[in-house]
Amino acid sequence: MGPKVAMRNCAILSLIVAVFAHMAGCGPQKENAVTEITNNKQASQHEPPKHGGHKHAFTDPADRAKKWNDPERDKWQRPDEIVAALALTPGATVADIGAGTGYMVAHLSKAAGKDGTVIAIDASTQMIEYLTKRSADLGPAKIVPRMVRPDDPEIQPDSVDGVLTLDTWHHVNSQEAYAKKVYEGLKQGGRFVVVEYEVESEIGPPKEMRLESAQVTKQLESAGFRVEIVRESMPRHYMVVGHKD
């Protein structure tokens, strides 16, 4: 093969590679609703979270609510199983730590009923303002939005029947100390339910932030809880329940 032919063949090969590289780079990138909801949900909990040391901004909670509160989420989040783990009775008082746009607030409200109370706790001013405006729509229970510091749920001693934290626990600093504050806020017989992403889930927070259920169990036991890992059917979460006996 002559040098001119070889050079021509190399040029053709380079052109083919360039075309395919361009096609791959310009192809449509699909992100389903579940992935988008999950990625965005990470921003809804505590401020500042431990995502690389940066703070999340919440300029439009109403827009986020379209994703986070989408009824389609129920298919994989299994809110009924989460509520059942709290064992709430009508008239109960329950706190939702990291309430965000109120996805679980609405479900907890149904369980507590018209004589019950849901304390919607969040460290984001924008989320609390949004929940305050929507509180009448989240009934039948009384909805009490509460702005807190990231290191303290600010629950009065022996004042609540149940506490929930969904996709929030991995944001909390000094988790054992925080769990102790939750323990003190629960009435005797109350439950603390922690729902977090499985370490090997395909979506969720950065892997280095995720916690094994055994880690959460140890944290809650250190705070005084009797702990059980509850069987559930959520495809990418686990659920740990702490009992204040």
Backbone torsions as a table, in degrees:
resi	resn	phi	psi	omega
1	MET	NA	130.7	-178.9
2	GLY	-75.8	161.5	-178.7
3	PRO	-62.5	-33.3	-179.5
4	LYS	-67.8	-41.0	179.4
5	VAL	-64.1	-43.8	179.8
6	ALA	-61.2	-42.8	179.2
7	MET	-63.8	-39.7	-179.8
8	ARG	-65.1	-42.5	179.9
9	ASN	-63.8	-39.3	178.1
10	CYS	-63.9	-39.1	179.5
11	ALA	-64.4	-42.2	179.1
12	ILE	-63.5	-44.1	179.7
13	LEU	-61.5	-42.3	179.1
14	SER	-62.4	-38.9	179.3
15	LEU	-64.5	-42.5	179.9
16	ILE	-62.4	-45.3	179.6
17	VAL	-61.0	-41.5	-179.4
18	ALA	-64.3	-40.8	179.8
19	VAL	-62.4	-46.8	-178.9
20	PHE	-66.9	-36.5	177.0
21	ALA	-63.5	-39.2	178.8
22	HIS	-66.2	-41.7	179.3
23	MET	-62.2	-41.6	-179.3
24	ALA	-66.8	-39.1	-178.3
25	GLY	-72.0	-25.8	-176.2
26	CYS	-101.3	1.9	-178.5
27	GLY	-68.1	158.1	180.0
28	PRO	-67.0	137.9	176.9
29	GLN	-107.0	116.6	-174.0
30	LYS	-94.9	135.2	173.8
31	GLU	-134.8	112.8	-176.6
32	ASN	-74.6	169.9	-174.0
33	ALA	-63.7	-36.0	-179.1
34	VAL	-63.0	-44.4	179.3
35	THR	-61.9	-43.0	-178.3
36	GLU	-66.1	-42.8	178.5
37	ILE	-60.5	-45.6	-175.7
38	THR	-65.5	-45.7	179.8
39	ASN	-63.0	-41.9	-179.8
40	ASN	-70.3	-32.5	-177.8
41	LYS	-60.0	-28.5	-178.6
42	GLN	-61.1	-22.7	-177.7
43	ALA	-86.6	-0.5	-168.4
44	SER	-95.5	1.0	-164.9
45	GLN	-102.5	-86.3	-175.8
46	HIS	-114.7	145.3	-179.2
47	GLU	-126.0	119.7	5.6
48	PRO	-88.3	135.3	175.5
49	PRO	-79.7	173.6	-176.5
50	LYS	-97.9	40.1	177.0
51	HIS	-91.6	83.6	177.4
52	GLY	66.7	17.8	176.1
53	GLY	78.6	10.4	-179.7
54	HIS	-106.0	158.6	178.9
55	LYS	-96.5	146.0	175.5
56	HIS	-91.1	142.3	177.3
57	ALA	-105.2	141.8	-179.3
58	PHE	-122.1	84.2	-176.1
59	THR	-84.6	-22.2	-176.5
60	ASP	-147.6	76.9	178.5
61	PRO	-56.7	-33.3	-179.5
62	ALA	-61.3	-37.3	178.3
63	ASP	-69.8	-40.4	177.6
64	ARG	-65.1	-34.4	-178.8
65	ALA	-61.9	-28.2	178.2
66	LYS	-59.8	-31.7	179.3
67	LYS	-92.0	-51.3	-174.1
68	TRP	-66.7	-32.5	-176.9
69	ASN	-100.5	10.4	179.3
70	ASP	-59.1	125.9	179.0
71	PRO	-55.6	-24.5	178.2
72	GLU	-62.0	-23.9	179.7
73	ARG	-62.3	-29.7	-178.6
74	ASP	-56.9	-27.9	-175.7
75	LYS	-63.8	-32.1	-179.1
76	TRP	-114.6	-19.4	179.3
77	GLN	-83.4	-24.1	177.5
78	ARG	53.2	58.7	-177.3
79	PRO	-60.6	-30.3	179.6
80	ASP	-63.5	-36.6	178.4
81	GLU	-69.1	-36.8	178.9
82	ILE	-65.6	-46.2	179.5
83	VAL	-63.0	-40.8	-179.5
84	ALA	-61.0	-35.4	-179.4
85	ALA	-64.9	-24.2	178.7
86	LEU	-79.8	-18.5	179.0
87	ALA	53.6	46.7	-179.3
88	LEU	-76.4	149.1	174.0
89	THR	-118.3	158.7	178.7
90	PRO	-54.0	134.6	-178.3
91	GLY	92.1	1.6	-177.6
92	ALA	-70.9	157.7	171.4
93	THR	-112.1	124.7	-175.6
94	VAL	-134.6	144.4	179.1
95	ALA	-111.7	136.4	175.3
96	ASP	-111.7	106.1	-178.2
97	ILE	-86.9	121.0	-173.6
98	GLY	83.7	47.4	-171.9
99	ALA	-66.3	-23.8	177.8
100	GLY	59.3	-126.4	-179.3
101	THR	-94.2	9.5	171.7
102	GLY	94.6	16.8	179.8
103	TYR	-54.8	-54.0	-179.2
104	MET	-81.1	-22.0	177.1
105	VAL	-56.7	-43.5	-179.4
106	ALA	-62.7	-41.3	180.0
107	HIS	-70.0	-40.4	177.9
108	LEU	-65.8	-35.6	179.5
109	SER	-61.8	-40.6	178.8
110	LYS	-63.1	-39.6	-178.7
111	ALA	-70.6	-38.7	-178.9
112	ALA	-75.1	-28.8	177.0
113	GLY	77.8	-179.8	-173.3
114	LYS	-64.9	-21.9	178.6
115	ASP	-96.0	2.5	-178.3
116	GLY	-97.2	176.9	-179.1
117	THR	-137.5	135.2	173.3
118	VAL	-116.4	118.2	176.3
119	ILE	-91.6	111.5	-177.3
120	ALA	-92.9	101.0	-172.9
121	ILE	-98.0	133.0	175.1
122	ASP	-156.4	156.3	178.4
123	ALA	-101.5	6.4	178.9
124	SER	-101.9	123.2	178.8
125	THR	-59.0	-42.2	-177.8
126	GLN	-63.5	-39.6	179.9
127	MET	-67.2	-41.4	179.5
128	ILE	-64.5	-41.5	177.2
129	GLU	-61.7	-41.9	179.6
130	TYR	-64.6	-45.2	179.7
131	LEU	-64.4	-36.5	178.7
132	THR	-62.6	-42.1	179.1
133	LYS	-68.0	-30.1	-175.0
134	ARG	-98.1	-0.8	-170.7
135	SER	-55.2	-36.5	-179.8
136	ALA	-66.7	-26.4	-179.0
137	ASP	-84.3	-11.0	-175.4
138	LEU	-99.0	6.4	179.8
139	GLY	-60.0	-179.2	21.6
140	PRO	-85.9	-14.4	-178.2
141	ALA	-71.3	164.4	172.7
142	LYS	-74.0	127.0	-179.0
143	ILE	-103.6	125.5	-178.2
144	VAL	-121.1	92.5	175.6
145	PRO	-66.2	137.2	-176.9
146	ARG	-138.8	118.9	175.7
147	MET	-81.2	129.2	-178.1
148	VAL	-132.3	167.5	170.7
149	ARG	-77.3	153.9	-178.6
150	PRO	-63.0	-20.9	-175.0
151	ASP	-101.9	8.5	-175.5
152	ASP	-153.7	121.4	178.2
153	PRO	-72.5	-15.1	177.0
154	GLU	55.1	47.9	176.0
155	ILE	-99.4	128.3	-179.2
156	GLN	-63.9	147.2	-179.1
157	PRO	-56.3	137.5	175.4
158	ASP	50.7	44.0	-173.5
159	SER	-116.3	-12.8	-176.1
160	VAL	-128.2	152.0	179.6
161	ASP	-88.3	-23.3	-179.1
162	GLY	-157.8	153.6	176.7
163	VAL	-135.3	135.0	178.4
164	LEU	-121.9	141.4	167.1
165	THR	-135.9	117.8	-177.1
166	LEU	-114.5	120.8	179.3
167	ASP	56.4	33.9	-174.8
168	THR	-126.7	-30.4	-170.3
169	TRP	-59.4	-33.6	-179.1
170	HIS	-69.1	-14.7	177.0
171	HIS	-83.2	-19.0	-169.8
172	VAL	-79.3	129.4	172.0
173	ASN	-83.6	151.8	178.3
174	SER	52.0	59.6	-172.3
175	GLN	-62.3	-36.3	179.5
176	GLU	-65.1	-42.4	178.6
177	ALA	-65.6	-38.3	178.9
178	TYR	-66.0	-42.5	179.1
179	ALA	-61.4	-34.9	178.4
180	LYS	-64.4	-38.5	178.0
181	LYS	-66.5	-37.7	176.0
182	VAL	-64.4	-44.0	179.0
183	TYR	-56.2	-45.7	-179.2
184	GLU	-65.4	-31.2	-179.3
185	GLY	-76.9	-20.9	-179.2
186	LEU	-78.7	146.0	170.3
187	LYS	-73.4	162.4	175.2
188	GLN	-59.3	132.5	-177.3
189	GLY	88.5	-3.0	-179.7
190	GLY	-75.0	166.6	-177.2
191	ARG	-129.1	144.7	175.0
192	PHE	-116.5	115.2	-177.2
193	VAL	-107.1	122.6	177.9
194	VAL	-112.3	120.0	177.5
195	VAL	-114.6	121.4	-176.9
196	GLU	-137.0	164.4	178.8
197	TYR	-72.0	139.0	169.7
198	GLU	-59.8	144.1	-178.0
199	VAL	-59.1	-35.1	-176.8
200	GLU	-97.2	11.4	178.1
201	SER	-60.3	144.8	-177.1
202	GLU	-71.9	-19.1	177.0
203	ILE	-133.9	163.6	-178.6
204	GLY	135.4	-164.3	-179.8
205	PRO	-69.7	169.4	177.1
206	PRO	-53.2	142.3	-175.3
207	LYS	-55.5	-35.6	-176.9
208	GLU	-69.6	-13.9	179.1
209	MET	-93.3	-16.2	-173.0
210	ARG	-73.7	154.1	-177.6
211	LEU	-120.3	137.8	170.7
212	GLU	-70.1	150.1	177.7
213	SER	-59.9	-30.4	178.2
214	ALA	-65.3	-34.0	177.6
215	GLN	-66.8	-44.3	179.3
216	VAL	-64.2	-40.5	177.7
217	THR	-57.2	-46.8	-179.6
218	LYS	-63.3	-40.9	179.9
219	GLN	-62.3	-43.7	-178.8
220	LEU	-70.9	-38.1	177.4
221	GLU	-63.3	-37.5	178.4
222	SER	-63.7	-26.6	179.7
223	ALA	-85.5	-6.5	177.5
224	GLY	112.5	-3.4	-177.6
225	PHE	-77.5	148.9	161.5
226	ARG	-88.6	127.6	-166.8
227	VAL	-117.3	142.5	171.2
228	GLU	-138.3	146.7	173.1
229	ILE	-97.2	116.0	-171.0
230	VAL	-86.7	137.6	174.0
231	ARG	-68.9	134.8	179.7
232	GLU	-150.2	172.6	-176.7
233	SER	-114.6	17.7	177.5
234	MET	-69.3	131.0	-173.8
235	PRO	-71.7	-19.7	-175.1
236	ARG	-136.8	10.0	-179.6
237	HIS	-123.9	163.2	166.5
238	TYR	-125.2	165.3	-176.9
239	MET	-134.3	124.1	177.6
240	VAL	-113.3	132.6	-178.6
241	VAL	-117.5	124.9	175.1
242	GLY	-103.5	128.9	-179.4
243	HIS	-105.1	133.7	171.9
244	LYS	-97.8	92.0	-176.2
245	ASP	-79.2	NA	NA
